[in-house]
Every structure is written in structure tokens, then in C-alpha cells.
Amino acid sequence: MEELTRAKKRALYLLTDQDRTEKQLREKLEKTGYSGQVIEETIEYVRSFGYIDDLKYSVRYIEYYRSKKSAKRLRYDLLKKGVLADVIDSAFEEAGEWDERDQIRTLAEKKLSGKDMSDPKTYGKIANFLAGRGYRGEDIASVMREIFS
């Protein structure tokens, strides 16, 4: 019983620090050495108060990073954090659509700042940078044609 009380306090402490997914909280509690049964009861306890909710976490995460990352990258990051695919799909629906080409244009123009646009290597470097961020090839090509024409 004392272990459960300590685990609940630890979970609440961890959640005051930052938002976490259920998987992240579970891993933190496992590292601390709590038993599986205590972890399950603790997760249920904090969930009952709404302190962990992977859907809300995902929506906030998408809204915060949507100007910096592609939808593909956001999806990958959330999967890595232990959020289920159907929860991620719901979060994207809740967060709403956005045009990634605006992001691509902003990032490309920022990268082009002070660079020689006549150098073909510049085009390739920027296109590779954007592809590495998870943007679709056709969107990158479309924006790059606009910028370099």
C-alpha cells in the first residue's frame, strides 16, 4: 500500500513537470522500480483525474509543432512516444488541416538567406534538408520551382 502511495505521488510530480503520454509515464515509473500492478493502478489513478490523455497530448503536440514539422514527422514522433495510430488520426482531425507548402516556403527562404541561388548545389541542399524534415517531394518541388524561377 505504501508503494502505491509513493508511485501516485511520483506520477503526479512527473506530470507537474511536463505533459507525458501514458507510455512515457509508465516508463518513468518502471525505471523507478515500481511493480507492474502498482504502475497499472497509478496510471488508472492519474487517468481518472484527466492528468494523462494521449489524445489531448497529441492535439497539443501537433498544434505546437505544426509550424516547424511536417505531418509525417509529427505522426512519427507521436508513434515513438507511444501514442496509438488511431489516437494520432483523431488528433490530426481535431487539430485541423494546414498547408505544408507555406512551411516549406518559410524554411526554404530562411535557408536561402545569404546563399547563392544560381548555384545548383544550393537547390539540392535545401531540397534534401526539407525532405529530411518529412515533407512530400512534390510539395518541395512545387515550392522550389516558385522560389528559383
C-alpha positions in Angstrom: 0.0 0.0 0.0 2.8 2.4 0.8 4.4 1.6 -2.6 1.2 2.6 -4.3 1.0 5.9 -2.5 4.7 6.7 -3.4 4.0 5.8 -7.0 1.0 8.1 -7.2 3.0 10.9 -5.7 5.8 10.3 -8.1 3.4 10.2 -11.1 1.8 13.5 -10.0 5.3 15.0 -9.6 6.4 13.9 -13.0 3.2 15.3 -14.6 3.6 18.7 -13.0 7.0 19.0 -14.7 5.6 18.4 -18.2 2.9 16.6 -20.2 3.6 13.0 -20.9 2.0 10.2 -22.8 0.8 7.1 -20.9 3.8 5.2 -22.3 6.3 7.9 -21.1 4.8 7.9 -17.6 4.8 4.1 -17.5 8.5 4.0 -18.5 9.4 6.6 -15.9 7.7 4.6 -13.2 9.3 1.4 -14.3 12.7 3.0 -14.1 12.0 4.0 -10.6 11.4 0.3 -9.8 7.7 0.1 -9.1 5.9 -3.2 -9.7 3.6 -3.8 -12.7 0.5 -3.9 -10.6 1.3 -0.6 -8.8 2.1 1.1 -12.1 -1.3 0.0 -13.6 -3.1 1.3 -10.5 -1.2 4.5 -10.7 -1.9 5.0 -14.4 -5.6 4.5 -13.7 -5.4 6.9 -10.8 -3.9 9.8 -12.8 -6.1 9.0 -15.8 -9.2 9.3 -13.6 -8.3 12.9 -13.0 -7.5 13.6 -16.7 -3.8 14.1 -16.0 -2.9 11.8 -18.8 -4.8 11.8 -22.0 -2.9 10.7 -25.2 -5.5 12.4 -27.5 -5.2 15.8 -25.8 -1.4 15.4 -25.6 -1.3 14.6 -29.3 -3.5 17.6 -30.3 -1.4 20.0 -28.3 1.8 18.5 -29.7 0.5 18.8 -33.3 -0.7 22.4 -32.7 2.6 23.4 -31.2 4.9 21.8 -33.7 2.9 22.1 -36.9 4.7 25.3 -38.0 8.1 23.5 -37.6 7.5 19.9 -38.7 5.7 18.0 -41.4 2.6 16.0 -40.7 4.6 12.9 -41.5 7.3 13.8 -38.9 4.7 14.7 -36.3 3.0 11.3 -36.8 6.4 9.6 -36.5 7.3 11.5 -33.3 3.9 10.7 -31.6 4.3 7.0 -32.5 7.7 7.0 -30.9 6.2 8.5 -27.8 3.8 5.5 -27.6 0.6 7.1 -28.9 -1.6 4.6 -30.8 -2.1 5.3 -34.6 -5.9 5.7 -34.3 -5.4 8.2 -31.5 -3.0 10.1 -33.7 -5.5 10.1 -36.6 -8.2 11.5 -34.3 -5.7 14.2 -33.1 -5.0 15.3 -36.6 -8.7 15.5 -37.3 -9.2 17.6 -34.2 -6.1 19.8 -34.9 -7.4 20.6 -38.5 -5.7 20.7 -41.8 -2.8 23.1 -42.8 -0.9 23.8 -46.0 2.6 22.4 -45.6 3.8 24.4 -48.6 3.7 27.6 -46.6 6.1 25.9 -44.1 8.3 24.6 -46.9 8.5 28.1 -48.4 9.3 29.7 -45.0 12.0 27.1 -44.2 13.5 27.3 -47.7 13.6 31.1 -47.7 15.3 31.0 -44.3 17.9 28.5 -45.5 18.4 30.6 -48.7 19.2 33.7 -46.8 22.6 34.9 -48.0 23.2 32.0 -50.3 24.0 32.0 -54.0 20.7 31.0 -55.7 22.4 30.4 -59.0 24.4 27.5 -57.6 22.7 24.2 -58.4 24.1 22.7 -55.2 22.1 25.2 -53.2 18.8 23.8 -54.6 19.8 20.3 -53.8 20.9 21.0 -50.3 17.7 22.8 -49.5 15.6 20.1 -51.1 17.4 17.4 -49.1 17.0 19.4 -45.9 13.2 19.7 -46.5 12.9 16.0 -47.4 14.7 15.2 -44.2 12.0 17.1 -42.3 9.4 14.7 -43.8 7.8 17.0 -46.4 6.4 15.4 -49.6 8.7 15.5 -52.7 6.0 17.1 -54.9 5.4 19.9 -52.4 9.1 20.6 -52.1 9.5 20.6 -55.9 6.5 22.9 -56.4 7.7 25.5 -53.8 11.3 25.3 -55.0 10.2 26.0 -58.6 8.4 29.1 -57.4 11.4 30.3 -55.4 14.0 29.6 -58.1 12.0 30.9 -61.0 
